[in-house]
Amino acid sequence: MIYTLTYESVIVKPMDNQEMGLLLEQSRNNNIRDNITGCLIYYMGGFIQVLEGDRTKVLELYEKIKLDKRHKNVHMFSYPR
Ligand SMILES: Cc1cc2nc3c(=O)[nH]c(=O)nc-3n(C[C@H](O)[C@H](O)[C@H](O)COP(=O)(O)O)c2cc1C
C-alpha cells in the first residue's frame, strides 16, 4: 500500500531559478532511485509537498527534509498511519 505524507514549510530566503533547479534535480534523482513520487508546490514564500511511496522510505526522506536549511517551520499536516 502506498504511504502518503504532506507537509508545509516556509522558505528561509527567496530561491532563484538556479537554486530551484538544483533542488528539483536532486529531488528527482533521489526519488526515482527510491521509488518516491509526489508533488512540490512553491507558493507565497513557502512549500507544500506531497510524498508517496514505501512508508519507511517516505519517513526517512521526511526526516532529511526537516533538517534542510533551505526552509524552516516544517509542519506535517497528514499524519503517519
Ligand atoms: C522543499 C524541499 C523539498 C525537498 N524534496 C525532496 C525530495 O522530494 N526528495 C529528495 O530526495 N530530497 C528532497 N529535498 C532535499 C532534502 O532535504 C535533502 O537535501 C536531500 O534528500 C539529500 O540528498 P542526498 O542524500 O542525495 O545528499 C527537498 C528539500 C526541500 C527544501
Ligand as a Chemical Component Dictionary entry (heavy atoms), coordinates in Angstrom:
data_LIG
# 
_chem_comp.id                   LIG 
_chem_comp.type                 NON-POLYMER 
_chem_comp.pdbx_formal_charge   0 
_chem_comp.three_letter_code    LIG 
# 
loop_
_chem_comp_atom.comp_id 
_chem_comp_atom.atom_id 
_chem_comp_atom.alt_atom_id 
_chem_comp_atom.type_symbol 
_chem_comp_atom.charge 
_chem_comp_atom.model_Cartn_x 
_chem_comp_atom.model_Cartn_y 
_chem_comp_atom.model_Cartn_z 
_chem_comp_atom.pdbx_ordinal 
LIG C1  C1  C 0 11.173 21.950 -0.005 1  
LIG C2  C2  C 0 12.134 20.814 -0.169 2  
LIG C3  C3  C 0 11.699 19.642 -0.788 3  
LIG C4  C4  C 0 12.581 18.575 -0.946 4  
LIG N1  N1  N 0 12.131 17.443 -1.556 5  
LIG C5  C5  C 0 12.974 16.400 -1.707 6  
LIG C6  C6  C 0 12.534 15.207 -2.332 7  
LIG O1  O1  O 0 11.392 15.058 -2.761 8  
LIG N2  N2  N 0 13.438 14.202 -2.463 9  
LIG C7  C7  C 0 14.737 14.308 -2.031 10 
LIG O2  O2  O 0 15.494 13.360 -2.166 11 
LIG N3  N3  N 0 15.161 15.434 -1.439 12 
LIG C8  C8  C 0 14.315 16.476 -1.278 13 
LIG N4  N4  N 0 14.774 17.621 -0.688 14 
LIG C9  C9  C 0 16.200 17.693 -0.325 15 
LIG C10 C10 C 0 16.464 17.031 1.008  16 
LIG O3  O3  O 0 16.187 17.928 2.056  17 
LIG C11 C11 C 0 17.956 16.611 1.123  18 
LIG O4  O4  O 0 18.773 17.734 0.879  19 
LIG C12 C12 C 0 18.314 15.550 0.116  20 
LIG O5  O5  O 0 17.375 14.500 0.123  21 
LIG C13 C13 C 0 19.709 14.985 0.427  22 
LIG O6  O6  O 0 20.063 14.218 -0.634 23 
LIG P1  P1  P 0 21.421 13.381 -0.630 24 
LIG O7  O7  O 0 21.262 12.350 0.446  25 
LIG O8  O8  O 0 21.474 12.822 -2.024 26 
LIG O9  O9  O 0 22.519 14.381 -0.358 27 
LIG C14 C14 C 0 13.910 18.699 -0.501 28 
LIG C15 C15 C 0 14.329 19.876 0.125  29 
LIG C16 C16 C 0 13.465 20.927 0.287  30 
LIG C17 C17 C 0 13.930 22.194 0.936  31 
# 
loop_
_chem_comp_bond.comp_id 
_chem_comp_bond.atom_id_1 
_chem_comp_bond.atom_id_2 
_chem_comp_bond.value_order 
_chem_comp_bond.pdbx_ordinal 
LIG C1  C2  SING 1  
LIG C2  C3  SING 2  
LIG C2  C16 DOUB 3  
LIG C3  C4  DOUB 4  
LIG C4  N1  SING 5  
LIG C4  C14 SING 6  
LIG N1  C5  DOUB 7  
LIG C5  C6  SING 8  
LIG C5  C8  SING 9  
LIG C6  O1  DOUB 10 
LIG C6  N2  SING 11 
LIG N2  C7  SING 12 
LIG C7  O2  DOUB 13 
LIG C7  N3  SING 14 
LIG N3  C8  DOUB 15 
LIG C8  N4  SING 16 
LIG N4  C9  SING 17 
LIG N4  C14 SING 18 
LIG C9  C10 SING 19 
LIG C10 O3  SING 20 
LIG C10 C11 SING 21 
LIG C11 O4  SING 22 
LIG C11 C12 SING 23 
LIG C12 O5  SING 24 
LIG C12 C13 SING 25 
LIG C13 O6  SING 26 
LIG O6  P1  SING 27 
LIG P1  O7  DOUB 28 
LIG P1  O8  SING 29 
LIG P1  O9  SING 30 
LIG C14 C15 DOUB 31 
LIG C15 C16 SING 32 
LIG C16 C17 SING 33 
# 
